[in-house]
């Protein structure tokens, strides 16, 4: 495509042809320097459009990759993830509602990072701009400067890599935000369901304990029991009623916070979240973040290293005095006695990035293992507790029969029922505790939200 540059200087001549020839020569020279010559990094040794794929987090899983583009492994990992939550049911509805009402900044930050990366993808092109000079006679001389970097020690390639890594980090931030929001919403829901179940059991216990209190009142009136025993039973009734009210308040508070998150009142939902096994490797999000930040750190170090080494630029100026051009060798930063140490420190950035990623992987693995052990202990406790609860229920039934036959005092029956009620309450909480731990693992792995929703 022909390129025309026309600049009119007051009191001067028009020289579009000369400027166009100079500009075309710079483009041709930059194209030659972008070949396979060793050490030349004008375009980073890759197609200038390679950055485009790594800066796009496509919404459809069926998108294809154009020839010559490079894909980001982190973004591909995020896009292909499948949620472990059921698509139907209460948990699925809550997850959809929470995501629909999400107003977090991560999506906007990702768009900003993608625009920056798109701008950096064109940094291999020449730069064009006006130049204004004040001559010794006090007159202004205007000209156009066209400059093309021919050899920059990989600086612009590192700039593109930095922008691409910045998009990866922003994409991980978006995934973390969405998973965390879904986890918080489901945490409120499960906590409310647990509190409701415990409140139901407490209400049933209060009813039965009140019956024991009525019987004790009759015995005290008939002189068969001491009034202190009646006070003890009434105290137990008050404690159980207080527990019931606390459970109801906990459930109401959790549901109120959930309704704020979804912005649409949630009512009539019940049941636990049955999480399926995660598909694929499901690398924890903290590891993906550390990996993206590591690549960004390495790219930043390469940019700093390139600034300490000399580069080659071609430039042409078209102005009143005609067209002039040439080559210039320069470095962004001056060399000093500490340059060698600076270069050595920059070279160590790769090792630092690798160690940070491994450290994040180790921390995430330990957290997941600890949560899995807690789940295993709760499941074991659930199995043992079921047997203990069944034995306690049999003992309570036997105590009740013995009391009716006059072989057991009422206070022993009250004590046995209190033990049974506490075990029943604890046993009812276990499935919800397991569900909350499973949600924590899903949040760490980043599998509470489908990747296509990003």
N, C-alpha and C positions, 0 to 999 in steps of 0.2 A: 504494500500500500504506500503510495507516495506521501512523503512528509514535507510539508512546507512551513517555513518559519519566515515570517515577515516582521521586521522591526523598523520603524521609522523614527529617526533621531532628528530633533529640531535642528535645522540648518544643515543636515547631512543628506546622504543618498540612501536609496533603498537597495539592499543587497540580499534578497531572499535566496537567490541561486547559490551564492557562496556559503551562506549559513546552512542551507539544506545539504550541500555537498559535504560540509564538515560534519554535520550530524550523522549523515549516512555512513561516513567513514568510521566514526566512533562506534556506531552500531555494528558495522561489519567487523571491526577489530575486536569488539567485545564478544561477538559470536565466535570468532576464531579462538580467543582466549578461553572460551567455555568448552572447548573440545576435550580431547583426551590427553592433553599435555600434562605431565606429572606436576603435582603441586599447585595446579591452578584450581581455585575454589570459587570462581565468580558466581556460579549457580549451584555450588555445593555438589557438583557431580551428578545431579539428578534433575529431572524435569521440574521447571518452576511451578508447575501445577501440583506437585506432589504434596504440598502442604494442605491442599484443599480437602483431601479425604480425611486427614487427621484433625481437621478443624470442624468437621460436621458430625453432629450426633443426630443421625437421621431418625425420623419418627416411625418409619415403616420397616419391619424386619426383612422385607423382601427387596430392599434397595440393592442395586448392583454397584460394583466399583468400576470406574472407567479405567481404561488401559493407561498405564503409566503412573497411576496414583498409588500412594502408600497408605495403608490402613493403620490406625492406632489399635494396638492390642488391648489397651485399657478400655477404650470406647466400645470396641467390638464385644469385649467381655460384659460390659454393662448393658449393651443392647440385647444380648442373647439370654440374659437372666430371666428365669421364670419364677413367679411368686410361689411360695410354699403355702400360701393361704388359699382356702377354697374359694372358687369364684362365686358360689351361691352361699346363702346362709347369712347369719348375723355378722360374722367377722368380715365377710366379703363386702357386705353393704356398708359397714362402718369404714373399711379401708377406702372404698370408692368415695364416700362422703367426705372423708378427711382430705383426700387428695384433691377433690374438686374445690374445696374451700381453702386450699393452701395458698398463702400469700407470702411465702418466703422469698428472699432475695436471690437465691441460688440460680434460678432460671434466668433472671436478668443478668447476673454476673456471667453466666455461660454465653449469653448472646454477645455481651461486650467482648469477651475473650475471643469468640469466633470472628468478630469484626476486626479485632486487632490482628489476629492471625491472617485473615484475608489480606489486610493491608501489607503485612510483612511478606506475604507470598510474592509480592511484586517488587521487592527491594533489589532484584537483580537488574531492573531497568535503569536507564540513565536518568539523572536528575536534571531538570531544566528550571531556570529561574532568572529573574532580572538582576542586574548588578548596577548600582549607582555609585559613581566616583566623583569626588569633589577635587577638581584640578587646582593647580597653584594659582590660577587666575580667578578662582572663586566661581567657576562655572561648573554645572552638573553635566556629566557625561554618562549616558545610559547605554547599556549593552545587555546582551543575553548570554548567559553562561550555560553550556551543556557539559556535564561531567559524567564520566563512566568509570566505575571501579573495575580494573582488570584483574588485579590480584590483591586479596585482602586477608590471606592466611586463614580463610574459613570463617570470617566474622559474620557475613550475611547469612551463610548457611547456619551458623549457630543462632543467629537472630530468628530464623525461621523455625529452628528446632525449639528454641525457647518459647516462641508463640504457640507452637503445637503442644508442648508440654503444659503450658498454661491452660490451654483448652481442656486437656486431660484432667488437670487438677480441678478445674471448674466443673467438669462433668461428674467427677467423683463427689464433689461438694453437693451437687444437685441430688445425686443418688443418696448420699448420707442424709440430706435434709428430708427427702421423701420417706425414706425408711424410718427415720427417727420420728417423723410425724405420725406415720401409721402405727408405729410401736406405742407411742404415747396414747393415741386414741384407743387402741385395743387394750392397753394397760388399764385405762379408766374403765372400759367395758367389763373386763374380766374381774377387776377388783369390785365393781358394783355387783356383778353376779355372785361373787363369793360372799359379799356382805349380805345380799338378799337371802341366800341359802342359809347362812348362819342365823339371820334374824328369824327365818321361818322355824328353824329348830329351836331357837330360844323361846319363841312364842308358844310352841307346843310344850316345852319344858315348864314354862310359867303356868300354863293351864293345869298341868299335872301336879305341880308343886302346890298350887292353890287348893287343889283337892285335898292334898295331905294336910294343908293348913286348916281347912275346914274340919277335917276329921279330928285334928289335934285340938281345935277349939271346942268341939263337942266333948272330948275326953277331959279337957280342963274344966269345963262347966260341970261335968259329972264327978269331978274329983278323982279321976283315974290317972291324970298326968299333971306334971308341974307346969306352972305358967312360963317358966324360963324356957322350957322346950318349945312352947308356942312362939316365944320371941325369936328363938333360933331359926325356926322355920320361916317366920315372917322376914327375917333378915336375909335368908337365902332367896326368898321370893323377890325381895327388893333388888338384890344383886343381879338376878337373872333378868328382871325387867330393865335394869340399867344397861345390861349387855345388849338386850334386844334394841333399845333405843339408840345405842351407839352404833350398832350395825346398820340400822335404818338410816341414820345420819350419814354414815360412811358411804352407803349406796347412793343416797340422794346427792351428796357432794360430788362423787365421781361422775354420775350421770349429768350433773349440771356442767361440769368442766368439759365432758365429751360433747354436749350440745353446743357449747361455745365453739369448739373446734370445727364441728361439721356445719354450724350455722343453721341447721335444720333439726328441730327436736327429734330425738330418737326415742321411740316408744314401741313396746310390744316385741322387742327382740330378746331372745334367750338362747341358751346353749353355749357350749365351750367351743374354742377354736381348735379344730383338728388339723394340725400342720402336717403336710406331706414331707417326704425326704427331699432335700435340695438336689437339683439336677446339675451335673457338671461339677467343676472344681469349686466354684463359689468362693474364690479368694476373698478374704475379709476386706472390707472397704478401706480399713486403715492401711493395709498393705498396698492396695492400689494407689492410695494417696501418697504414701511414702515413695512408691516407685515413680509416680508422676513428678513429685517434687524433686526427687533425685535427678531425673532427666533434665528438669529445669535448672537445677544447680550446676550440672555438668555443662549445659549450654551456656549458662552465664559465665562459667569459668573459661570456656573457649572464646567467648567474646572478649573477656578481659585479656586473655593471652594474645589474641589477635591485635589488640590495641597496643601491646608492647613491642610488636614486630613491624618492620617496614612493609608498606604496601605500594601498589602501583596504580596510578589513576591517569586517565586520558581526559583532556578538557579542551574545549573550543569556545572562543568568545567572538560574538558577532556584534560589532558596534559601529560607531562613526568612523573609526580609524580602519575599518576593514575586518577581516576575519583572521584570528590568530589561534593557534592551538599548540598542544605539546603533551608531553608525559611528565608526570611528577611522582617521585618516590618520597613517601613520608610515613610517619607513624603517629597514631592518635595521642600516644603518651610518650614523653621523653624518657630516654634510657637513663638509669642511675645505678649507683653501686648496689642497690638492693634488688635490681631487676632479676638476677638469677634466683634469689630466694623467692621472689614473687612467682616466677614461673614454676618453681618446684612446688609451691603451695597450691597453685592452680592445678598442677598435674595430679595432686592427691585428692582432688574433689571427686573423682570417679570412685575411689575406694570408700570415701565418706558416704556417698550416696548409696552404695551397695550395702554398707554396714547398717545404715538407717533403715533400709528396706528389710533386711534380715531381722533387725531388732523389732520392727513393727510386726513382722510375721510371727516372731517368737512370743511377743506380748499377746497378740490376738489368739494364738494357739493355746497359750496358758489360760486365758480367760474362758475360751470355749471348753477346754478340758475341765476346768473347775465347775462350770455350769453343768456340763454333762454328768459329772460326778454327783452334783447336788440332785439332778434329776433321777439318777440311778438310786441314790439313797432314799429319795421320796417315794419312788416306785416300790422299793423294798419295804419302806415304812408303811406304804399303803396296803401291801399284801399282808404284812404282819398285823397291822392295825385292824384290818377287816376280821381276822381271826379273833383278836382280843375283844373287839366290839361284840362279836357274836357270842363269845363266852360270857361277857358281862351282861348281855341281854338275857341269856339263859339264867344267870345268877339272879338277875333282877326279877325274872318271872318266878323263880323258886322262892325268893324272899317274899314276894307278894302272896304266894300261896301259904307260906308258913305264917305270915302275919295274919291272914284270914283265919287260920286255925289257932291263933293265939300263941304260936311258938316263937315269934319274932316281935320285938318292940317296934313301934312306928318309927322311932328315930334311926334305927338300923336300916329300915327300908328307905327312909329319906336320904341317908348317907350313900346307900348303894345307887339310888336313882341319880344323885348328884354326880357320882363317878361316871355313870353311864352317859349322862348328858354332856359332860366335859369331853369324853372320848368320842362321842358322836359328832360334836362340834369340830374337834380336831381332825377327825377322819374326813369330814365333809370339805375341809379346806384344802386337802392334799391335791386333788385334781386341778384346782385353780392355781395352786402354787406351781405345779408342774407346767401348766400352760404359760404362766408368766415367765418362767425360766426359758421355755422354748421360744417365746417371743424375743427374749434378750439375745439368744443365739441367732435367730433370724435377723435381728437388727445389726448385729456385729458382722454377719456374713453379707448383709445387704440383699436378702432374698424375700423381703416382705412386699416388694413392688416389682411388677413386670418391667423389664427393660424397655419395652416398646412404649410405655407410658411417659418416658422421658423425651 
